[in-house]
């Protein structure tokens, strides 16, 4: 927080690592979920599985078709390639 003459204050947020899609995330690396999908039905299903901003996950397996198997809330969940490309994560600090 920077305060200038008590009238203006600015807050800077610095990410330790850049955001990336789940499809480009490295395997066996702790990740942090950044967002949920825009589609309400998909978002509801992922929320029921434990996918929410701030959740810790890891890619367990990558397939040639773009699908990913992730560890989420102690369970393994398969995510199709098109969805994996739309899900934002970052390498956990």
Rosetta constraint file for C-alpha pairs under 8 A:
AtomPair CA 1 CA 9 HARMONIC 6.67 0.50
AtomPair CA 1 CA 10 HARMONIC 5.72 0.50
AtomPair CA 1 CA 11 HARMONIC 4.76 0.50
AtomPair CA 1 CA 12 HARMONIC 6.82 0.50
AtomPair CA 2 CA 9 HARMONIC 5.52 0.50
AtomPair CA 2 CA 10 HARMONIC 5.42 0.50
AtomPair CA 2 CA 11 HARMONIC 6.75 0.50
AtomPair CA 3 CA 7 HARMONIC 7.26 0.50
AtomPair CA 3 CA 8 HARMONIC 5.94 0.50
AtomPair CA 3 CA 9 HARMONIC 4.57 0.50
AtomPair CA 3 CA 10 HARMONIC 6.84 0.50
AtomPair CA 4 CA 8 HARMONIC 5.46 0.50
AtomPair CA 4 CA 9 HARMONIC 6.41 0.50
AtomPair CA 16 CA 93 HARMONIC 6.93 0.50
AtomPair CA 17 CA 90 HARMONIC 6.28 0.50
AtomPair CA 17 CA 91 HARMONIC 6.23 0.50
AtomPair CA 17 CA 93 HARMONIC 7.97 0.50
AtomPair CA 18 CA 90 HARMONIC 6.26 0.50
AtomPair CA 18 CA 91 HARMONIC 7.90 0.50
AtomPair CA 19 CA 34 HARMONIC 7.85 0.50
AtomPair CA 19 CA 88 HARMONIC 6.33 0.50
AtomPair CA 19 CA 89 HARMONIC 5.71 0.50
AtomPair CA 19 CA 90 HARMONIC 4.85 0.50
AtomPair CA 19 CA 91 HARMONIC 7.98 0.50
AtomPair CA 20 CA 24 HARMONIC 6.51 0.50
AtomPair CA 20 CA 25 HARMONIC 6.62 0.50
AtomPair CA 20 CA 88 HARMONIC 5.65 0.50
AtomPair CA 20 CA 89 HARMONIC 5.53 0.50
AtomPair CA 20 CA 90 HARMONIC 5.92 0.50
AtomPair CA 21 CA 25 HARMONIC 6.39 0.50
AtomPair CA 21 CA 84 HARMONIC 6.70 0.50
AtomPair CA 21 CA 85 HARMONIC 5.34 0.50
AtomPair CA 21 CA 86 HARMONIC 6.32 0.50
AtomPair CA 21 CA 87 HARMONIC 5.41 0.50
AtomPair CA 21 CA 88 HARMONIC 4.67 0.50
AtomPair CA 21 CA 89 HARMONIC 5.94 0.50
AtomPair CA 22 CA 84 HARMONIC 5.01 0.50
AtomPair CA 22 CA 85 HARMONIC 6.02 0.50
AtomPair CA 22 CA 86 HARMONIC 7.49 0.50
AtomPair CA 22 CA 87 HARMONIC 5.55 0.50
AtomPair CA 22 CA 88 HARMONIC 6.10 0.50
AtomPair CA 22 CA 89 HARMONIC 6.07 0.50
AtomPair CA 23 CA 66 HARMONIC 6.44 0.50
AtomPair CA 23 CA 67 HARMONIC 7.49 0.50
AtomPair CA 23 CA 68 HARMONIC 7.06 0.50
AtomPair CA 23 CA 81 HARMONIC 6.82 0.50
AtomPair CA 23 CA 84 HARMONIC 4.95 0.50
AtomPair CA 23 CA 85 HARMONIC 5.09 0.50
AtomPair CA 24 CA 85 HARMONIC 7.67 0.50
AtomPair CA 25 CA 59 HARMONIC 7.28 0.50
AtomPair CA 25 CA 89 HARMONIC 7.71 0.50
AtomPair CA 25 CA 90 HARMONIC 7.92 0.50
AtomPair CA 25 CA 91 HARMONIC 7.96 0.50
AtomPair CA 26 CA 59 HARMONIC 7.03 0.50
AtomPair CA 27 CA 58 HARMONIC 6.87 0.50
AtomPair CA 27 CA 59 HARMONIC 4.77 0.50
AtomPair CA 27 CA 60 HARMONIC 5.94 0.50
AtomPair CA 27 CA 61 HARMONIC 6.72 0.50
AtomPair CA 27 CA 62 HARMONIC 7.41 0.50
AtomPair CA 28 CA 58 HARMONIC 5.76 0.50
AtomPair CA 28 CA 59 HARMONIC 5.65 0.50
AtomPair CA 28 CA 60 HARMONIC 5.87 0.50
AtomPair CA 29 CA 58 HARMONIC 5.69 0.50
AtomPair CA 29 CA 59 HARMONIC 6.95 0.50
AtomPair CA 29 CA 91 HARMONIC 7.09 0.50
AtomPair CA 30 CA 56 HARMONIC 6.71 0.50
AtomPair CA 30 CA 57 HARMONIC 6.02 0.50
AtomPair CA 30 CA 58 HARMONIC 5.07 0.50
AtomPair CA 30 CA 91 HARMONIC 6.17 0.50
AtomPair CA 30 CA 92 HARMONIC 5.46 0.50
AtomPair CA 31 CA 56 HARMONIC 5.60 0.50
AtomPair CA 31 CA 57 HARMONIC 5.19 0.50
AtomPair CA 31 CA 58 HARMONIC 5.67 0.50
AtomPair CA 31 CA 89 HARMONIC 6.31 0.50
AtomPair CA 31 CA 90 HARMONIC 5.51 0.50
AtomPair CA 31 CA 91 HARMONIC 4.49 0.50
AtomPair CA 31 CA 92 HARMONIC 4.65 0.50
AtomPair CA 32 CA 53 HARMONIC 7.45 0.50
AtomPair CA 32 CA 54 HARMONIC 5.60 0.50
AtomPair CA 32 CA 55 HARMONIC 5.64 0.50
AtomPair CA 32 CA 56 HARMONIC 4.73 0.50
AtomPair CA 32 CA 57 HARMONIC 6.26 0.50
AtomPair CA 32 CA 89 HARMONIC 5.48 0.50
AtomPair CA 32 CA 90 HARMONIC 5.35 0.50
AtomPair CA 32 CA 91 HARMONIC 6.21 0.50
AtomPair CA 32 CA 92 HARMONIC 5.27 0.50
AtomPair CA 33 CA 51 HARMONIC 7.22 0.50
AtomPair CA 33 CA 52 HARMONIC 6.40 0.50
AtomPair CA 33 CA 53 HARMONIC 4.87 0.50
AtomPair CA 33 CA 54 HARMONIC 5.24 0.50
AtomPair CA 33 CA 55 HARMONIC 5.36 0.50
AtomPair CA 33 CA 56 HARMONIC 6.45 0.50
AtomPair CA 33 CA 57 HARMONIC 7.23 0.50
AtomPair CA 33 CA 88 HARMONIC 6.44 0.50
AtomPair CA 33 CA 89 HARMONIC 4.54 0.50
AtomPair CA 33 CA 90 HARMONIC 6.74 0.50
AtomPair CA 34 CA 52 HARMONIC 7.63 0.50
AtomPair CA 34 CA 53 HARMONIC 4.75 0.50
AtomPair CA 34 CA 54 HARMONIC 6.31 0.50
AtomPair CA 34 CA 88 HARMONIC 5.39 0.50
AtomPair CA 34 CA 89 HARMONIC 5.04 0.50
AtomPair CA 34 CA 90 HARMONIC 7.01 0.50
AtomPair CA 35 CA 52 HARMONIC 6.73 0.50
AtomPair CA 35 CA 53 HARMONIC 5.18 0.50
AtomPair CA 35 CA 87 HARMONIC 6.78 0.50
AtomPair CA 35 CA 88 HARMONIC 5.78 0.50
AtomPair CA 35 CA 89 HARMONIC 7.42 0.50
AtomPair CA 36 CA 43 HARMONIC 5.80 0.50
AtomPair CA 36 CA 46 HARMONIC 7.83 0.50
AtomPair CA 36 CA 51 HARMONIC 7.37 0.50
AtomPair CA 36 CA 52 HARMONIC 6.39 0.50
AtomPair CA 36 CA 53 HARMONIC 6.99 0.50
AtomPair CA 36 CA 87 HARMONIC 6.76 0.50
AtomPair CA 36 CA 88 HARMONIC 7.80 0.50
AtomPair CA 37 CA 42 HARMONIC 6.72 0.50
AtomPair CA 37 CA 43 HARMONIC 5.38 0.50
AtomPair CA 37 CA 86 HARMONIC 7.00 0.50
AtomPair CA 37 CA 87 HARMONIC 6.54 0.50
AtomPair CA 38 CA 42 HARMONIC 7.96 0.50
AtomPair CA 38 CA 43 HARMONIC 6.91 0.50
AtomPair CA 39 CA 43 HARMONIC 6.01 0.50
AtomPair CA 40 CA 44 HARMONIC 5.97 0.50
AtomPair CA 41 CA 45 HARMONIC 6.34 0.50
AtomPair CA 42 CA 46 HARMONIC 6.19 0.50
AtomPair CA 43 CA 47 HARMONIC 5.98 0.50
AtomPair CA 44 CA 48 HARMONIC 6.17 0.50
AtomPair CA 45 CA 49 HARMONIC 6.52 0.50
AtomPair CA 46 CA 50 HARMONIC 6.38 0.50
AtomPair CA 46 CA 51 HARMONIC 5.09 0.50
AtomPair CA 46 CA 52 HARMONIC 7.70 0.50
AtomPair CA 47 CA 51 HARMONIC 4.83 0.50
AtomPair CA 47 CA 52 HARMONIC 5.94 0.50
AtomPair CA 49 CA 72 HARMONIC 7.45 0.50
AtomPair CA 49 CA 73 HARMONIC 7.46 0.50
AtomPair CA 50 CA 55 HARMONIC 7.45 0.50
AtomPair CA 50 CA 72 HARMONIC 6.61 0.50
AtomPair CA 50 CA 73 HARMONIC 5.95 0.50
AtomPair CA 51 CA 55 HARMONIC 6.40 0.50
AtomPair CA 51 CA 72 HARMONIC 7.17 0.50
AtomPair CA 56 CA 72 HARMONIC 7.14 0.50
AtomPair CA 56 CA 73 HARMONIC 7.92 0.50
AtomPair CA 56 CA 92 HARMONIC 7.63 0.50
AtomPair CA 57 CA 70 HARMONIC 6.66 0.50
AtomPair CA 57 CA 71 HARMONIC 5.51 0.50
AtomPair CA 57 CA 72 HARMONIC 5.14 0.50
AtomPair CA 57 CA 73 HARMONIC 7.61 0.50
AtomPair CA 58 CA 70 HARMONIC 5.47 0.50
AtomPair CA 58 CA 71 HARMONIC 5.30 0.50
AtomPair CA 58 CA 72 HARMONIC 7.27 0.50
AtomPair CA 59 CA 68 HARMONIC 6.62 0.50
AtomPair CA 59 CA 69 HARMONIC 5.99 0.50
AtomPair CA 59 CA 70 HARMONIC 4.34 0.50
AtomPair CA 59 CA 71 HARMONIC 6.44 0.50
AtomPair CA 60 CA 68 HARMONIC 7.42 0.50
AtomPair CA 60 CA 69 HARMONIC 5.40 0.50
AtomPair CA 60 CA 70 HARMONIC 5.11 0.50
AtomPair CA 60 CA 71 HARMONIC 6.46 0.50
AtomPair CA 61 CA 68 HARMONIC 5.71 0.50
AtomPair CA 61 CA 69 HARMONIC 5.00 0.50
AtomPair CA 61 CA 70 HARMONIC 6.99 0.50
AtomPair CA 62 CA 66 HARMONIC 6.85 0.50
AtomPair CA 62 CA 67 HARMONIC 6.18 0.50
AtomPair CA 62 CA 68 HARMONIC 4.78 0.50
AtomPair CA 62 CA 69 HARMONIC 6.60 0.50
AtomPair CA 63 CA 67 HARMONIC 5.36 0.50
AtomPair CA 63 CA 68 HARMONIC 6.32 0.50
AtomPair CA 65 CA 81 HARMONIC 6.45 0.50
AtomPair CA 66 CA 80 HARMONIC 6.72 0.50
AtomPair CA 66 CA 81 HARMONIC 4.00 0.50
AtomPair CA 66 CA 82 HARMONIC 7.40 0.50
AtomPair CA 66 CA 84 HARMONIC 7.46 0.50
AtomPair CA 67 CA 78 HARMONIC 7.04 0.50
AtomPair CA 67 CA 79 HARMONIC 5.58 0.50
AtomPair CA 67 CA 80 HARMONIC 4.29 0.50
AtomPair CA 67 CA 81 HARMONIC 4.18 0.50
AtomPair CA 67 CA 82 HARMONIC 7.92 0.50
AtomPair CA 67 CA 84 HARMONIC 6.90 0.50
AtomPair CA 68 CA 78 HARMONIC 5.76 0.50
AtomPair CA 68 CA 79 HARMONIC 5.20 0.50
AtomPair CA 68 CA 80 HARMONIC 6.49 0.50
AtomPair CA 68 CA 81 HARMONIC 6.98 0.50
AtomPair CA 68 CA 84 HARMONIC 7.11 0.50
AtomPair CA 69 CA 76 HARMONIC 6.40 0.50
AtomPair CA 69 CA 77 HARMONIC 5.49 0.50
AtomPair CA 69 CA 78 HARMONIC 4.36 0.50
AtomPair CA 69 CA 79 HARMONIC 6.18 0.50
AtomPair CA 70 CA 76 HARMONIC 5.49 0.50
AtomPair CA 70 CA 77 HARMONIC 5.33 0.50
AtomPair CA 70 CA 78 HARMONIC 6.41 0.50
AtomPair CA 70 CA 79 HARMONIC 7.54 0.50
AtomPair CA 71 CA 75 HARMONIC 5.52 0.50
AtomPair CA 71 CA 76 HARMONIC 4.57 0.50
AtomPair CA 71 CA 77 HARMONIC 6.36 0.50
AtomPair CA 72 CA 76 HARMONIC 6.18 0.50
AtomPair CA 72 CA 77 HARMONIC 6.80 0.50
AtomPair CA 79 CA 83 HARMONIC 6.62 0.50
AtomPair CA 79 CA 84 HARMONIC 6.08 0.50
AtomPair CA 80 CA 84 HARMONIC 6.04 0.50
AtomPair CA 81 CA 85 HARMONIC 6.27 0.50
AtomPair CA 82 CA 86 HARMONIC 6.89 0.50
AtomPair CA 83 CA 87 HARMONIC 6.54 0.50
